[in-house]
Amino acid sequence: MYRILNNVFYLLLLLLLPGHLLACIKTDSLPEFQKKNKGDSIAGEFSLNQCIRFALQNEPILRQAFIDQEIAEKDIQIRLADWFPQLNIGNTLEHFLKKPVSAFPNIANPAAGVSYISTGRYYNNSLGLSATQNIFSNSLRFASITARYYRQQANQNTELVKIKLVANVSKAFYDLLLSRQQLLVLDEDILRLKGSTKIAQSLYQLGTNDPIDYDQSLIALNNSISQRFTTSESINYKFSFLRQLMGYPVAKPLELKFDSLLLTKETTIDTFLTLESGRRIEYSQLQTTIALLRENYSFYKYNFLPTVSAFGNFNLVNQNDHFNELFNRNFPNSVIGLTLSLPIFQGNKRIYNMRRAALTIKRSTQDEIQLNNIIQTEYVQALGTYKSYLNQYQLNTKNVSIALHVYKVVLLQYQQGIKPYLNLIQAETDLRTSQLNLLNSLFELLSSKLDVQVASGTLETKI
C-alpha cells in the first residue's frame, strides 16, 4: 500500500510540474530568479534600458568615440586659428669681431674711385615685434567651409558606435535572460526525471517492470544534469560578456530584471515599413564624405586666387662699440603693409588636382549606388530572417502545448502499463526539446528584430 501511495504521489507531482514551469516562464524574472516587492531597490539591478544607458555612459570604445569628437573639434580650431592675428616677438644680440666694410663713392672726386669704410658698431641688439593678419586665403576659406562637415563626420562616427553598442548590449541581455530561462526548464526537467526514476524504481520493486526502465531513467537524468551544468557554466561567460559591453566594473554585482510578458510583446515589428536608405547612418556618413570631396574640388578650382595678408613690424635697435653702453641709446623703426601672393604658373598642378578631385567625386557616386544596394540586401535579408524566426516561434509555442499534452497522456498510460517506459522517455525528451526550442527561437526572434531595426536605420540610441 505504501508503494502504491508513493507512486500516486510522484504521479501527481509530475502532472503538476509542467504547469509550474509555464508559470515560471510567464512571470517577471530576476537574475537570481527571486521575486521581490515592487518597491524594493536593489544595488546593481538593471533592466535592458538601464543596461543600455549604463553602456552609453561607460563603454570604453564609445568613450573613445567621444574623445575622437573632441580631437576633431580641436583640429578644426587649429585650422581656423590662422584667421586670428599672429603676433611674434624676437630679439637678436650681435657682436662683430670685425666690422663689416662698405664701399662708398668719392662724391667730390668720382675719378678717385670708391672708398672702403668700416660701418656699424661692434655691438648690436635688435628687439622686434611683428604682427600679421590674414585677409584672404584659399586654404582658410576651405577650412571655414569644411569645419561643419568634419564636426558632422565625427558625430556620425560616434552615432555608428552607439548603434552597434545598443544592438550588441540588447542581444547579450536577451541571450543571458533566455539562458537563465533554459536553466529553469532543465531544473524542471531534472525534477520530472527524478520523479519518473523514483516511479520506475518503485514499479521494479513491485515486480511490474524490469530493471531496464530504471536504468534508462538514470541515463536520461544524467544527460539532463550534464546539459544543465553546461548551460550554467555558459551563463558565467555571458555575464562577463555583458559586463564587457556595458563597461561595468568586474567587482560590482550585476543583476538583471525584466518583464517576460513585455519581452514577448517586444518581438513584433512593422514588416511593411518602407525602406529609406537615408535613415542609415552609413548613408549619412557617405553623404558627408561626398560633400567634403566636392569642397576639395572647389579648393583646387579657386586655388588661383591670391593670398592677402596685412603685416606690421616694430623694431627697437641698440648699437654701440662698447657692450656696457649698448643700451644707452636706441633707434626705433616701424613699418606696416600688405602682402599679396598670386600663383602664376605651377606646372598645371592646379588643373591636375582639379581633375583628380573630380574623379574622386565620380567614384563616390558609385559608392553611393553600391551602398544603396547593400542596404537593400541587408534589409531584405534581415526581414526574411525575422519572418522565419517568427514562424518558428509561433510553431514552437504550439509544440510546447502539444508536447505537454502528450507527456501527460503517456505518463498516465505508462502508469497503467499501456505504454513502455521508452515512450515516456521520448515524451519527456520531446517536451524538454520543445521548451528549449521555444526559448531559442524567442532569442533568435528578438535578435533578428534588432537586425531589422539596424538594417532599416530605425534602432533608437536615445534611451
Secondary structure, 3 states (H helix, E strand, C coil): CHHHHHHHHHHHHHHHHHHHHHHHHHCCECCCCCCCCCCCCCCCEECHHHHHHHHHHHCHHHHHHHHHHHHHHHHHHHHHHHHCCEEEEEEEEEECCCCCEEEEECCCCHHHCEEEEECCCCEEEEEEEEEEEEEECHHHHHHHHHHHHHHHHHHHHHHHHHHHHHHHHHHHHHHHHHHHHHHHHHHHHHHHHHHHHHHHHHHHHHCCCCHHHHHHHHHHHHHHHHHHHHHHHHHHHHHHHHHHHHCCCCCCCCEECECHHHHHHCCCCCCCCCCCHHHCHHHHHHHHHHHHHHHHHHHHHCCCCCEEEEEEEEEEEEEECCHHHHHHCEEEEEEEEEEEECCCCCCCHHHHHHHHHHHHHHHHHHHHHHHHHHHHHHHHHHHHHHHHHHHHHHHHHHHHHHHHHHHHHHHHHHHCCCCCHHHHHHHHHHHHHHHHHHHHHHHHHHHHHHHHHHHHCCCCCCC
